[in-house]
Amino acid sequence: MSTKGEYDCIVIGAGVQGSFTAYQLAKQNRKTLLLEQFVLPHTRGSSHGQTRIIRKAYEQDFYVHMMEECYELWTQLEREAGVKLYRQTGLLVMGPEKSQSYQTVKNTLQRNKVPMVVLTRDNFSQHIPHVNLVEGDGAVVDINAGVLYADRVLKTVQGQFQKLGGIIRDQEKVMDIKPGPVVTVSTSAGVYRAKSVVITAGPWTNRLLAHAGLQLPLQVVKINVCYWKEKVPGSYDVKRRFPCFILTEGEESKEHIYGLPSNEYPGLVKICLHTGSETDPDQRDRQTDRSDIDILQRYVARCLPGLSPEPAVVESCMYTLTPDHHFVLDCHPTYSNIVIGAGFSGHGFKFGPIIGKLLCELSLGQVPSYDLSPFRVQRFQAKTKSSL
């Protein structure tokens, strides 16, 4: 019998989470196949673009704890590959001083002894030029936060995976998954078998899970990724130590607004609303809602006077949201050798190395390094439609 199409593990979806999972499996000397439906690199999912924020500023302790090790893993990959993947800029967190979300982030940072600076109205403009702090807003800086070079990350981790003997096959769409002690995966170009399968397919997750009789409450939304022009070049530049920032909530929006210093497009600052409109991942270009851009224009005009209040470039990205905005990291409730990494809800990129490690552990039947109860499928219970 030919073993050509036989693997220890098949990972479906070569975004950041799938690529790190495949890399971790290859590090464990597992024969691993990484499948991707599009030609790599591509801009159709959730992992493309040049930058992402890396931070510990979260409301939940469990994310802060995961990020502890995650920073170490990012540094380890940089050393291993000889590539710079991260730039420390700090992260400015602003929000109504008395609001629950702002207070919770501040308290979580303090409780976990994360290096931080609390800014006051008096010293704010010395530390953060060209930003107007809204009356009644508080501000703290998560000092070690910064920018991850996203496209470079994907290229690097996929390259390291291949150096370890891993196989990537792009432009292969998965057409069928047959569960069993050995899982059979049929693609547009071939049939493969593996002892375990990891599904990290972002917006396409439920289409693949349908083959295994499971649907999760995932909502796919399209995000407008907006870039705003500096009136004076260099005012908000990464090289001048302008920080990333998050507005937890404000007069403009209940959803938070986030921004990154000018970097990928010289003279353009990336500022987005952390929400979007529901879309079909294969028809996303038809989704043309711009209500988020109206909210951003008001915010930029009021709080970032050094930027032109009209976006210069608008790109798009997709988020796959869970109802509670926490990830899904779990085994299929019926088939323990089908592992799911999904619902990263627009904040999963920075966790790539640790999520790769956890999904690798799940697929090898090991005890996970962290308590995964916040990420289990069963939390959706009644809401999870299972046809088994």
ROKOL-702087 format. One record per residue (C-alpha): x, y, z; residue in one letter. Coordinates in pm, whole numbers, plus 50000, padded with zeros to 5 digits. Layout:
BEGIN
XYZA;...
! end
This chain:
BEGIN
500005000050000M;501355034549909S;502185056850205T;502725087549987K;499575104650113G;500005093450476E;500955117050756Y;501035118851132D;499055151051113C;497345172850853I;496785209750932V;494115226950720I;494595264350673G;498005281150648A;497225313650830G;499155322651142V;497565296351369Q;497835267551121G;501405276551028S;502525277251393F;500695244451465T;502415227451171A;505785241451280Y;505285228551638Q;504305193951508L;507385192651283A;509505202251586K;508085171151755Q;509305150651455N;505785144451330R;505325140250955K;503065170050888T;501165183450586L;499955219550581L;497115225450332L;496015259450199E;493145265749954Q;494705297549805F;498085304749649V;500525315949922L;500935343450023P;497355356549991H;495115384150129T;491825365250150R;491785355650519G;492725370650855S;496535367850875S;497775390350593H;499005426150607G;502255439250743Q;501495446751107T;499605434951416R;499645446751778I;501315425052042I;500265433252399R;499485420752747K;496805447452800A;493755424852839Y;490805423053074E;491365385753143Q;494255371253345D;494405339853129F;495415359852821Y;498115378353018V;499505344953142H;499555330252790M;501335361252660M;504145356752917E;505405325752739E;504305338652401C;506785367852410Y;509545342252481E;508435320752187L;508435350751953W;512005359152061T;513025322652017Q;511675322251659L;513485354951580E;516765339551702R;516175306651523E;515405322951187A;517645353551223G;514715376451137V;513255406351324K;509545399951383L;508685424351662Y;509295460851743R;508625474652090Q;506585506952074T;504465504652388G;500665503752377L;498645533652493L;495285522652641V;492715550752675M;489125550352788G;486605567153019P;488355566553359E;485285552553534K;484245527453266S;484395490553350Q;486505479553051S;489195506153102Y;489385499453478Q;489515461853425T;492435464153179V;494305487453415K;493665464953717N;494645433353526T;497955449253421L;498665460153780Q;497645426853934R;499935407853695N;502805432253752K;503035440553381V;505515469553326P;503275499753277M;503025537453314V;499895555653426V;499625589253249L;497845619453392T;496205648653213R;499225669753311D;501965647653165N;500015631352880F;501065654952601S;504765653052699Q;504665615252659H;502185613152370I;502355642652129P;499695648651860H;496925630852053V;494075648052237N;493055629152551L;489295632552588V;488035649452906E;487335622253165G;489505596052991D;492315577853167G;495495565352998A;498035538053073V;500925524452867V;501715487152842D;505475492952800I;506585460452635N;503785460052378A;504515467752015G;504205458051652V;504495423351497L;505495421951130Y;502665399251019A;503575390550658D;507175384550767R;505935362151051V;503995339550811L;506895336750569K;509315329250853T;507285302851035V;506345285050709Q;510025285550609G;511085270750945Q;508385243950911F;509745234150568Q;513335233450700K;512135207950956L;510825186150671G;507225198350673G;505255198950350I;503065228250240I;500585223649958R;498825255549858D;496045259649601Q;494475227649740E;490935232449861K;489635206150105V;486535189949956M;485845163050217D;486955150850561I;486085115150663K;486475109951038P;487785077151178G;490805062951365P;492695075151057V;491175106850910V;490885109150530T;491155143750378V;490235148350010S;491345179949832T;490985193949482S;494315176949402A;494595145149606G;493615122949898V;495605122350223Y;495355102950547R;496535111850894A;496275100251254K;495045135051342S;493765166151166V;493875202151291V;491355226451141I;492575262651144T;490545275450851A;489365309050988G;486145320450815P;485835286650639W;485865266250964T;482175256950971N;482255245250608R;484925220050702L;483315210251033L;480105202250845A;481895171050712H;482305159751073A;478725168351174G;479515199351380L;478655236351351Q;479985262851588L;478355296751656P;480915315751447L;480145348951279Q;482365361150993V;482725398850959V;484655420450716K;486795447750871I;487775479550688N;491495484050754V;492015521750723C;495215541850681Y;495265579250757W;497765604550620K;500045624650847E;499795662250786K;503455665350891V;505425634250786P;506955615751082G;504525628851350S;503165594051428Y;506175573851312D;507245540451459V;510875552451454K;509935582351671R;508525558251927R;504895567051864F;502995538752037P;500255515451923C;496975525252090F;493565511952190I;490535532552286L;488455508652498T;485285528452432E;484425564452368G;481835589352251E;482265577251894E;481795540251955S;481135513252210K;483445490352011E;487075497752064H;489225516551815I;492845506451767Y;495815521551586G;499425514551490L;502165539951412P;503075547151051S;505205518450930N;504105497850630E;502985527850428Y;505345556950507P;503335586550634G;500145566150686L;498825555451028V;496645524151056K;493475530851260I;490495506851259C;487275499651440L;487375465451606H;484145454151443T;482625450251099G;479645438150898S;478705401750854E;479925386750529T;480335354850331D;484105348750311P;483875340449940D;481775371349860Q;483475396050090R;484235421449815D;480485427249782R;480375438950144Q;480755476750113T;479425489650447D;481325521050556R;479555529850882S;482745521651073D;484665546950859I;482205574450961D;482895566351329I;486655566751267L;486515600051081Q;484855616851380R;487425601751616Y;490435611451404V;489165647251359A;488675651151734R;491605632451886C;494395629651627L;494775665051491P;497965656551301G;496105632951063L;493885641250765S;490375630150875P;489695610450555E;491265575950504P;493935575450232A;493845537450186V;491135512350282V;491975475250274E;490015446250419S;490445417450659C;488065392050811M;487375383551173Y;485745350751276T;483905358951598L;482645336551877T;479725349552091P;482095357252384D;485065367452162H;487245340352320H;488975314352102F;487985278552030V;490895255152112L;489505220252154D;489035185252016C;485885176551823H;483315164252081P;482975130451902T;486295125851720Y;489195133951951S;491705132051663N;490065161951491I;491305193551662V;489775228151616I;491505262051638G;488915288451549A;487035320051642G;490105341451706F;487765371551702S;490265396451562G;492805393251843H;494515359851786G;497605368651580F;499875377651873K;499105343652032F;500265324351722G;503255306451883P;501355295852195I;498215285652003I;500435264751773G;501905247852079K;498465241252234L;496895227551913L;499975205551866C;499545192152222E;495835185152163L;496555167051836S;499195145252007L;496815136852294G;499025154852548Q;497875174652849V;497725211052731P;500205235952883S;497345259052987Y;493845255253126D;491725255052811L;488335257452985S;487685293052850P;488215279252497F;486185247052501R;483435239152250V;481085228252530Q;480675264352653R;478305269352360F;476445236952453Q;472815242252359A;473845266852091K;476145242051917T;474225224151647K;475525188751626S;473945164951379S;475605134451530L;
! end
